[in-house]
Amino acid sequence: MPVALAVLTAGLLACHRAVPNTGLHLGSLLEAFLPWLGLAVLPCCSWPCCAAPPPP
């Protein structure tokens, strides 16, 4: 689950210009928070459940 969230966030970072700016102006809102959105990828990738279990 966290890996999928990180991939979706990275996809938004890469294709942010494809988000339409209609209705709630999500395109400009995404562009305003684009630098902060990049910081969301790091916690998703370092989620504890993704780590390998310790050796016995």
SEMARMAR-960824 format. One record per atom (N, C-alpha, C): residue in three letters; atom name; x, y, z; residue number from 1. Coordinates in steps of 0.1 Angstrom, whole numbers. Layout:
<atoms>
ATOM   paro   zadren      c1      c2      c3   pase
ATOM    ala       CA       X       Y       Z    NUM
...
</atoms>
This chain:
<atoms>
ATOM   paro   zadren      c1      c2      c3   pase
ATOM    met        N       8     -12       0      1
ATOM    met       CA       0       0       0      1
ATOM    met        C       9      13       0      1
ATOM    pro        N      19      14       9      2
ATOM    pro       CA      27      26       8      2
ATOM    pro        C      34      28      -5      2
ATOM    val        N      39      17     -11      3
ATOM    val       CA      46      18     -23      3
ATOM    val        C      37      23     -34      3
ATOM    ala        N      24      18     -34      4
ATOM    ala       CA      15      23     -44      4
ATOM    ala        C      12      38     -42      4
ATOM    leu        N      11      42     -30      5
ATOM    leu       CA       9      57     -27      5
ATOM    leu        C      21      65     -32      5
ATOM    ala        N      33      60     -30      6
ATOM    ala       CA      45      67     -34      6
ATOM    ala        C      45      67     -50      6
ATOM    val        N      41      57     -56      7
ATOM    val       CA      41      57     -71      7
ATOM    val        C      31      67     -76      7
ATOM    leu        N      19      67     -70      8
ATOM    leu       CA       9      77     -74      8
ATOM    leu        C      13      91     -72      8
ATOM    thr        N      20      94     -61      9
ATOM    thr       CA      25     107     -58      9
ATOM    thr        C      35     111     -68      9
ATOM    ala        N      44     102     -71     10
ATOM    ala       CA      55     104     -81     10
ATOM    ala        C      48     107     -95     10
ATOM    gly        N      38     100     -98     11
ATOM    gly       CA      31     102    -110     11
ATOM    gly        C      24     116    -111     11
ATOM    leu        N      19     121    -100     12
ATOM    leu       CA      14     134     -99     12
ATOM    leu        C      25     144    -101     12
ATOM    leu        N      36     141     -95     13
ATOM    leu       CA      48     151     -97     13
ATOM    leu        C      52     151    -112     13
ATOM    ala        N      52     140    -118     14
ATOM    ala       CA      57     140    -132     14
ATOM    ala        C      47     145    -142     14
ATOM    cys        N      34     143    -139     15
ATOM    cys       CA      24     147    -149     15
ATOM    cys        C      15     158    -143     15
ATOM    his        N      20     167    -135     16
ATOM    his       CA      11     177    -129     16
ATOM    his        C       4     186    -139     16
ATOM    arg        N      10     188    -151     17
ATOM    arg       CA       3     196    -160     17
ATOM    arg        C      -9     190    -167     17
ATOM    ala        N     -11     177    -165     18
ATOM    ala       CA     -23     170    -171     18
ATOM    ala        C     -35     172    -162     18
ATOM    val        N     -33     177    -150     19
ATOM    val       CA     -45     179    -141     19
ATOM    val        C     -53     191    -145     19
ATOM    pro        N     -65     189    -148     20
ATOM    pro       CA     -73     201    -153     20
ATOM    pro        C     -75     212    -143     20
ATOM    asn        N     -76     224    -147     21
ATOM    asn       CA     -78     235    -138     21
ATOM    asn        C     -93     240    -139     21
ATOM    thr        N    -102     231    -138     22
ATOM    thr       CA    -116     234    -139     22
ATOM    thr        C    -123     231    -125     22
ATOM    gly        N    -134     236    -123     23
ATOM    gly       CA    -142     233    -111     23
ATOM    gly        C    -135     239     -99     23
ATOM    leu        N    -128     231     -91     24
ATOM    leu       CA    -122     236     -79     24
ATOM    leu        C    -108     241     -81     24
ATOM    his        N    -104     243     -93     25
ATOM    his       CA     -90     248     -96     25
ATOM    his        C     -79     239     -91     25
ATOM    leu        N     -81     226     -93     26
ATOM    leu       CA     -72     216     -87     26
ATOM    leu        C     -58     217     -94     26
ATOM    gly        N     -58     221    -106     27
ATOM    gly       CA     -45     222    -113     27
ATOM    gly        C     -36     233    -107     27
ATOM    ser        N     -42     245    -104     28
ATOM    ser       CA     -33     255     -97     28
ATOM    ser        C     -30     252     -83     28
ATOM    leu        N     -40     245     -76     29
ATOM    leu       CA     -37     241     -63     29
ATOM    leu        C     -26     231     -62     29
ATOM    leu        N     -26     221     -71     30
ATOM    leu       CA     -15     211     -72     30
ATOM    leu        C      -2     218     -75     30
ATOM    glu        N      -2     228     -84     31
ATOM    glu       CA      11     235     -87     31
ATOM    glu        C      16     243     -75     31
ATOM    ala        N       7     248     -67     32
ATOM    ala       CA      11     256     -55     32
ATOM    ala        C      18     247     -45     32
ATOM    phe        N      13     235     -43     33
ATOM    phe       CA      18     225     -33     33
ATOM    phe        C      28     215     -39     33
ATOM    leu        N      32     217     -51     34
ATOM    leu       CA      41     208     -58     34
ATOM    leu        C      54     205     -51     34
ATOM    pro        N      61     215     -45     35
ATOM    pro       CA      73     212     -38     35
ATOM    pro        C      71     204     -25     35
ATOM    trp        N      59     206     -19     36
ATOM    trp       CA      56     199      -7     36
ATOM    trp        C      52     185     -10     36
ATOM    leu        N      46     183     -21     37
ATOM    leu       CA      41     170     -25     37
ATOM    leu        C      53     160     -28     37
ATOM    gly        N      64     166     -32     38
ATOM    gly       CA      76     158     -34     38
ATOM    gly        C      81     152     -20     38
ATOM    leu        N      79     159     -10     39
ATOM    leu       CA      83     154       4     39
ATOM    leu        C      75     143       8     39
ATOM    ala        N      63     141       3     40
ATOM    ala       CA      54     130       7     40
ATOM    ala        C      59     116       1     40
ATOM    val        N      68     116      -9     41
ATOM    val       CA      72     104     -14     41
ATOM    val        C      82      97      -4     41
ATOM    leu        N      90     104       3     42
ATOM    leu       CA     100      99      12     42
ATOM    leu        C      93      90      23     42
ATOM    pro        N      84      96      31     43
ATOM    pro       CA      78      87      41     43
ATOM    pro        C      70      75      36     43
ATOM    cys        N      65      76      24     44
ATOM    cys       CA      58      65      18     44
ATOM    cys        C      68      54      15     44
ATOM    cys        N      80      57      10     45
ATOM    cys       CA      90      47       7     45
ATOM    cys        C      97      41      19     45
ATOM    ser        N      97      48      30     46
ATOM    ser       CA     104      43      42     46
ATOM    ser        C      94      38      52     46
ATOM    trp        N      82      34      48     47
ATOM    trp       CA      72      29      57     47
ATOM    trp        C      77      16      63     47
ATOM    pro        N      75      14      76     48
ATOM    pro       CA      81       2      83     48
ATOM    pro        C      77     -11      78     48
ATOM    cys        N      65     -12      72     49
ATOM    cys       CA      60     -25      67     49
ATOM    cys        C      68     -29      54     49
ATOM    cys        N      74     -20      48     50
ATOM    cys       CA      82     -23      36     50
ATOM    cys        C      96     -28      39     50
ATOM    ala        N     100     -26      51     51
ATOM    ala       CA     114     -31      54     51
ATOM    ala        C     114     -46      56     51
ATOM    ala        N     125     -52      53     52
ATOM    ala       CA     126     -66      54     52
ATOM    ala        C     126     -70      69     52
ATOM    pro        N     120     -81      72     53
ATOM    pro       CA     120     -86      86     53
ATOM    pro        C     134     -89      91     53
ATOM    pro        N     137     -87     104     54
ATOM    pro       CA     151     -90     109     54
ATOM    pro        C     154    -105     108     54
ATOM    pro        N     166    -108     105     55
ATOM    pro       CA     169    -122     105     55
ATOM    pro        C     168    -129     118     55
ATOM    pro        N     164    -142     118     56
ATOM    pro       CA     162    -149     131     56
ATOM    pro        C     175    -152     139     56
</atoms>
